[in-house]
């Protein structure tokens, strides 16, 4: 009896069994390849075909890149060095890199100015993109447009200083009267800024020295990838707030404002961008006296901005429509007026929904800045198609130049895409 009872007592292990490694087919690279590349027979066949296509592309491209010539005076010398073998002539990038980046008219002794403005830009956009940084850095963001204008275009420093004073005066008037009336504050701020700029037209010639602080560079002398960056950053920065205003105007309860926004959005979206650029280049000059005109760079910025703002307005309108009606009712129950409800409750949620669409338009807009080459503005594509390929030294070099243009655009566009994905993950508060 005792033996039977002793054998019926359950045994409790005091130590755990050491974990054994999973089989190679259940973890590691083998499992990943089985799940992602060879999950089914059709997937396996497509994977093999894809590897074969990649092999064909790399087997013909990598030798061409690795055999590239970096030191040569012209294309004929490159071919003599290669002696019939396959290889790229990267020497054109070494010799013509100032033209690719800055254009062929920007003074060579002043290249430090756009480089300094670019570094200043990286510091200025940091507190806007990464909101964990101290808010005091926004002072750099506010000063950047005025400092960048003076660095790139040159001239007297009093022009950006009075422009900054005008914007500051407009903001003070707006913040003082917006509590009483939004319209009074808004239009009063604009009127104050215009008055300061009008006075600056009389004061600047008196204060400006005989020689400007920096050598003045006209807009026609801007070119290269610098021109693409300037157009992209300026137009994206201006089109986002304008697109938000158009989206809110399209949903306005006031018929006049609503239909003005609807007609504007539908008209601009129905016209190709290249047509608007031709309008900026040719037709706008007919609206000014013969001796007066508006700078071509400003005209192009206006047209590209309104073009992208019309598309951003529809993206933001989709974000506003995606919000449940309860959010609007919650704002009303808290006693918030229209501007407070939009600023504190509605727009933050709508813009979070609209991030992918806005980024998609921003990337497309940055790439569309190359269309200015058709109106004789020598951006990086205009430089390649014009002065560089027109020279007898490098006539016939295509892949190297166009590949370099693809690379620099890819770096910026991919960075924007990665930032948008990071921002979406950071703002993904729905499932926390």
MITORBA-976624 format. One record per residue (C-alpha): z, y, x negated; residue number from 1. Coordinates in steps of 0.2 Angstrom, whole numbers, always signed. Each point is the difference from the previous one (the first is absolute). Last residue first. Layout:
MITORBA-976624
{r {Z,Y,X},NUM}
...
***
This chain:
MITORBA-976624
{r {-138,+265,+9},432}
{r {-15,-4,+11},431}
{r {-6,+17,+6},430}
{r {+5,+10,-16},429}
{r {-16,-2,-9},428}
{r {+0,+17,-8},427}
{r {+1,-6,-18},426}
{r {-12,-14,+3},425}
{r {-13,+12,+7},424}
{r {+3,+12,-15},423}
{r {-3,-14,-12},422}
{r {-16,-5,+9},421}
{r {-5,+18,+0},420}
{r {+4,+2,-19},419}
{r {-11,-15,-4},418}
{r {-15,+7,+9},417}
{r {+2,+17,-8},416}
{r {+1,-9,-17},415}
{r {-16,-10,+4},414}
{r {-9,+15,+5},413}
{r {+4,+9,-16},412}
{r {-3,-14,-12},411}
{r {-16,-5,+10},410}
{r {-7,+18,-2},409}
{r {+2,-1,-19},408}
{r {-8,-17,-1},407}
{r {-15,+3,+11},406}
{r {-4,+16,-10},405}
{r {+1,-10,-16},404}
{r {-11,-14,+7},403}
{r {-13,+14,+5},402}
{r {+0,+6,-18},401}
{r {-1,-17,-8},400}
{r {-12,-8,+13},399}
{r {-13,+15,-1},398}
{r {-5,+3,-18},397}
{r {-19,+3,+1},396}
{r {-2,+18,-5},395}
{r {+15,+2,-13},394}
{r {-8,+10,-14},393}
{r {-15,+7,+10},392}
{r {+12,+10,+11},391}
{r {-2,-1,+19},390}
{r {+12,-15,+1},389}
{r {+14,+11,-6},388}
{r {-5,+17,+8},387}
{r {-3,-6,+17},386}
{r {+3,-17,+8},385}
{r {+16,-3,-11},384}
{r {+6,+18,+2},383}
{r {-3,+0,+18},382}
{r {+10,-17,+2},381}
{r {+14,+8,-10},380}
{r {+0,+16,+10},379}
{r {-14,+12,-3},378}
{r {-2,+10,+16},377}
{r {-19,+2,+4},376}
{r {+1,-3,+19},375}
{r {-3,-19,-2},374}
{r {+13,-2,-13},373}
{r {+13,+5,+13},372}
{r {-2,-18,+7},371}
{r {+12,-6,-14},370}
{r {+15,+7,+11},369}
{r {-3,-14,+11},368}
{r {+10,-11,-11},367}
{r {+16,+10,+3},366}
{r {-4,+1,+18},365}
{r {-1,-18,+2},364}
{r {+17,-3,-9},363}
{r {+8,+14,+11},362}
{r {-8,-8,+16},361}
{r {+7,-17,-4},360}
{r {+17,+8,-4},359}
{r {+0,+8,+17},358}
{r {-4,-16,+9},357}
{r {+13,-10,-10},356}
{r {+14,+13,+3},355}
{r {-3,+3,+18},354}
{r {+15,-10,+6},353}
{r {+12,+9,-11},352}
{r {-9,+16,+6},351}
{r {+4,-4,+18},350}
{r {+18,-4,-4},349}
{r {+4,+16,-10},348}
{r {-11,+10,+13},347}
{r {+10,-4,+16},346}
{r {+18,+2,-5},345}
{r {+5,+15,-10},344}
{r {-15,+10,-2},343}
{r {-8,-4,+16},342}
{r {+16,+2,+10},341}
{r {+5,+16,-9},340}
{r {-17,+8,+4},339}
{r {-1,-5,+18},338}
{r {+18,+5,+4},337}
{r {+15,-12,-2},336}
{r {+12,-2,+14},335}
{r {+6,-17,-5},334}
{r {-7,-8,+16},333}
{r {-17,+7,-4},332}
{r {+0,-8,-17},331}
{r {+5,-16,+8},330}
{r {-14,+2,+13},329}
{r {-13,+2,-14},328}
{r {+6,-16,-9},327}
{r {+1,-9,+16},326}
{r {-19,+2,+3},325}
{r {-3,-13,-14},324}
{r {-8,+6,-16},323}
{r {-18,-7,-3},322}
{r {-8,+15,+8},321}
{r {+7,+11,-14},320}
{r {-6,-12,-13},319}
{r {-17,+0,+8},318}
{r {+0,+19,+0},317}
{r {+4,+0,-18},316}
{r {-15,-10,-4},315}
{r {-11,+11,+11},314}
{r {+6,+15,-9},313}
{r {-3,-7,-17},312}
{r {-18,-2,+5},311}
{r {-2,+18,+5},310}
{r {+10,+6,-15},309}
{r {-12,-10,-12},308}
{r {-15,+11,+6},307}
{r {+11,+16,+1},306}
{r {+5,-2,-18},305}
{r {-17,-5,-7},304}
{r {-8,+16,+8},303}
{r {+14,+12,-6},302}
{r {+1,-8,-17},301}
{r {-19,+2,-2},300}
{r {+1,+19,+5},299}
{r {+14,+3,-12},298}
{r {-9,-8,-14},297}
{r {-16,+10,+4},296}
{r {+10,+17,-1},295}
{r {-2,+10,+15},294}
{r {-14,+13,+1},293}
{r {-3,+19,-1},292}
{r {-15,+10,-6},291}
{r {-12,-6,+14},290}
{r {+14,+2,+13},289}
{r {+7,-17,+6},288}
{r {-4,-12,+14},287}
{r {-17,-5,-8},286}
{r {+10,-7,-15},285}
{r {+8,-13,+11},284}
{r {-18,-8,+3},283}
{r {-4,-6,-18},282}
{r {+14,-8,-9},281}
{r {+13,-2,+13},280}
{r {-13,-6,+13},279}
{r {-7,-12,-13},278}
{r {+18,-7,-2},277}
{r {+2,-2,+19},276}
{r {-16,-10,+0},275}
{r {+6,-11,-14},274}
{r {+16,-3,+10},273}
{r {-10,-8,+15},272}
{r {+2,+9,+17},271}
{r {+7,-9,+15},270}
{r {+18,+0,-7},269}
{r {-1,+19,-1},268}
{r {-6,+2,+18},267}
{r {+13,-12,+7},266}
{r {+15,+8,-9},265}
{r {-5,+18,+4},264}
{r {-4,-4,+18},263}
{r {+16,-9,+3},262}
{r {+10,+13,-9},261}
{r {-7,+14,+11},260}
{r {+2,-11,+15},259}
{r {+18,-2,-3},258}
{r {+4,+18,-4},257}
{r {-9,+6,+16},256}
{r {+8,-13,+11},255}
{r {+18,+3,-5},254}
{r {+9,-16,+2},253}
{r {-3,-4,-19},252}
{r {-5,-17,-5},251}
{r {-15,+6,-9},250}
{r {+10,+14,-8},249}
{r {+12,-13,-7},248}
{r {-14,-9,-8},247}
{r {-8,+16,-6},246}
{r {+17,+6,-8},245}
{r {+2,-17,-9},244}
{r {-18,+1,-6},243}
{r {+3,+17,-7},242}
{r {+16,-6,-9},241}
{r {-9,-14,-8},240}
{r {-16,+9,-4},239}
{r {+7,+13,-11},238}
{r {+8,-12,-13},237}
{r {-14,-12,+1},236}
{r {-13,+14,-3},235}
{r {+9,+7,-15},234}
{r {+4,-16,-8},233}
{r {-18,-7,+2},232}
{r {-9,+16,-5},231}
{r {+10,+3,-15},230}
{r {-1,-18,-6},229}
{r {-19,-1,+3},228}
{r {-2,+16,-10},227}
{r {+10,-6,-14},226}
{r {-11,-16,+0},225}
{r {-14,+11,-7},224}
{r {-2,+18,+5},223}
{r {+6,+18,+1},222}
{r {-12,+13,-7},221}
{r {-6,+5,+17},220}
{r {+18,+4,+5},219}
{r {+0,+14,-12},218}
{r {+12,-1,-16},217}
{r {+10,+15,-4},216}
{r {+8,+0,-18},215}
{r {+18,+0,+2},214}
{r {+12,+15,+0},213}
{r {-14,+11,+5},212}
{r {-6,+14,-11},211}
{r {+1,+18,+6},210}
{r {+17,-3,+7},209}
{r {+3,-4,+19},208}
{r {+13,+12,+7},207}
{r {-12,+13,+8},206}
{r {-13,-13,+5},205}
{r {+14,-11,+8},204}
{r {+7,+14,+10},203}
{r {-14,+4,+12},202}
{r {-6,-17,+4},201}
{r {+19,-5,+0},200}
{r {+2,+11,+15},199}
{r {-12,-11,+10},198}
{r {+9,-16,-6},197}
{r {+17,+7,+6},196}
{r {-7,+5,+17},195}
{r {-9,-17,+2},194}
{r {+17,-9,-4},193}
{r {+9,+11,+13},192}
{r {-13,-4,+13},191}
{r {+0,-18,-3},190}
{r {+19,+0,+2},189}
{r {-1,+10,+16},188}
{r {-13,-12,+7},187}
{r {+12,-15,-2},186}
{r {+16,+9,+4},185}
{r {-6,+8,+16},184}
{r {-9,-16,+5},183}
{r {+16,-10,-3},182}
{r {+11,+12,+10},181}
{r {+18,+5,-2},180}
{r {+5,-13,-12},179}
{r {-17,+2,-9},178}
{r {+4,+18,-4},177}
{r {+10,-1,-16},176}
{r {-8,-16,-7},175}
{r {-17,+8,+3},174}
{r {+4,+16,-8},173}
{r {+8,-8,-15},172}
{r {-15,-12,-2},171}
{r {-13,+14,+1},170}
{r {+9,+10,-13},169}
{r {+1,-15,-12},168}
{r {-19,-3,+3},167}
{r {-4,+18,-5},166}
{r {+12,-1,-15},165}
{r {-9,-16,-6},164}
{r {-17,+9,+2},163}
{r {+7,+15,-9},162}
{r {+5,-11,-15},161}
{r {-16,-10,+1},160}
{r {-11,+16,-2},159}
{r {+12,+9,-12},158}
{r {-3,-14,-14},157}
{r {-17,+8,-4},156}
{r {-15,-11,-3},155}
{r {+1,-18,-2},154}
{r {-9,-12,+12},153}
{r {+8,-16,-6},152}
{r {+17,+6,-6},151}
{r {+2,+14,+13},150}
{r {-5,-11,+15},149}
{r {+12,-14,-7},148}
{r {+15,+12,-1},147}
{r {-3,+6,+18},146}
{r {-2,-18,+7},145}
{r {+15,-6,-10},144}
{r {+13,+12,+5},143}
{r {+5,-8,+16},142}
{r {+0,-17,-8},141}
{r {+11,+6,-14},140}
{r {+12,+7,+12},139}
{r {+0,-17,+8},138}
{r {+9,-6,-15},137}
{r {+16,+6,+8},136}
{r {-1,-14,+13},135}
{r {+6,-12,-13},134}
{r {-10,-16,-1},133}
{r {+2,-14,+13},132}
{r {-14,+8,+10},131}
{r {-13,-8,-11},130}
{r {-17,+6,+5},129}
{r {+4,+19,+3},128}
{r {+13,+0,-14},127}
{r {-13,-7,-12},126}
{r {-15,+11,+5},125}
{r {+5,+15,-11},124}
{r {+4,-10,-16},123}
{r {-17,-9,+1},122}
{r {-9,+17,+4},121}
{r {+8,+8,-15},120}
{r {-8,-13,-11},119}
{r {-17,+3,+9},118}
{r {+2,+19,-2},117}
{r {+4,-2,-19},116}
{r {-16,-10,-2},115}
{r {-10,+13,+10},114}
{r {+6,+13,-12},113}
{r {-1,-10,-16},112}
{r {-18,-1,+2},111}
{r {-1,+19,-4},110}
{r {-9,-1,-17},109}
{r {-14,-10,+7},108}
{r {-4,+13,+13},107}
{r {-5,-8,+16},106}
{r {-19,+0,+1},105}
{r {-4,-18,-3},104}
{r {+12,-8,+12},103}
{r {+19,-4,-3},102}
{r {+2,-19,+1},101}
{r {-18,-7,-2},100}
{r {-5,+15,-11},99}
{r {+14,-1,-12},98}
{r {-3,-20,-1},97}
{r {-18,+3,-6},96}
{r {+1,-7,-17},95}
{r {+12,-14,+2},94}
{r {-6,-5,+17},93}
{r {-18,+0,-7},92}
{r {+6,-11,-14},91}
{r {+4,-13,+13},90}
{r {-17,-8,-3},89}
{r {+2,-17,+8},88}
{r {-5,-16,-9},87}
{r {-13,-14,+2},86}
{r {-8,-4,-17},85}
{r {-17,+8,-5},84}
{r {+6,+8,-16},83}
{r {+16,+6,+7},82}
{r {+2,+14,-13},81}
{r {-19,+5,+2},80}
{r {+3,+0,+19},79}
{r {+15,+12,-2},78}
{r {-10,+11,-12},77}
{r {-14,+2,+14},76}
{r {+13,+4,+13},75}
{r {+7,+15,-10},74}
{r {+12,+5,-13},73}
{r {+9,-16,-2},72}
{r {+18,-6,-1},71}
{r {+7,-10,+14},70}
{r {-12,-14,+1},69}
{r {+4,-14,+12},68}
{r {+0,-18,-5},67}
{r {+16,-4,+10},66}
{r {-7,+8,+16},65}
{r {-17,-9,+0},64}
{r {+9,-16,-5},63}
{r {+12,+2,+14},62}
{r {-13,+4,+13},61}
{r {-12,-16,+0},60}
{r {+13,-13,-1},59}
{r {+12,+10,+11},58}
{r {-13,+1,+15},57}
{r {-5,-19,-2},56}
{r {+18,-5,-1},55}
{r {+5,+10,+15},54}
{r {-14,-8,+10},53}
{r {+6,-17,-5},52}
{r {+18,+3,+4},51}
{r {-6,+6,+17},50}
{r {-10,-16,+3},49}
{r {+15,-10,-5},48}
{r {+12,+9,+12},47}
{r {-13,-1,+14},46}
{r {-1,-19,-2},45}
{r {+19,-1,+0},44}
{r {+2,+11,+15},43}
{r {-13,-11,+9},42}
{r {+10,-16,-5},41}
{r {+17,+7,+6},40}
{r {+15,+8,-8},39}
{r {-9,+1,-17},38}
{r {+2,+18,-6},37}
{r {+15,+7,+9},36}
{r {+12,-15,+4},35}
{r {-6,-12,-13},34}
{r {-1,+13,-13},33}
{r {+17,+6,+3},32}
{r {+7,-18,+0},31}
{r {-8,-3,-17},30}
{r {+6,+16,-7},29}
{r {+18,-3,+4},28}
{r {+8,-11,+13},27}
{r {-3,-15,+11},26}
{r {-14,-9,-10},25}
{r {+10,+2,-16},24}
{r {+14,-10,+7},23}
{r {+16,+9,+3},22}
{r {+13,+1,-14},21}
{r {+16,-9,+4},20}
{r {+16,+8,+5},19}
{r {+16,-7,-7},18}
{r {+10,-10,+13},17}
{r {+15,+9,+5},16}
{r {+18,-4,-6},15}
{r {+15,-6,+10},14}
{r {-10,-14,+10},13}
{r {+9,-5,+16},12}
{r {+0,-19,+3},11}
{r {+3,-6,+18},10}
{r {+14,-12,+3},9}
{r {-7,-17,+7},8}
{r {+2,-9,-16},7}
{r {+19,+2,-1},6}
{r {+2,-5,+18},5}
{r {-9,-16,-3},4}
{r {+10,-4,-15},3}
{r {+17,+4,+9},2}
{r {-5,-12,+14},1}
***
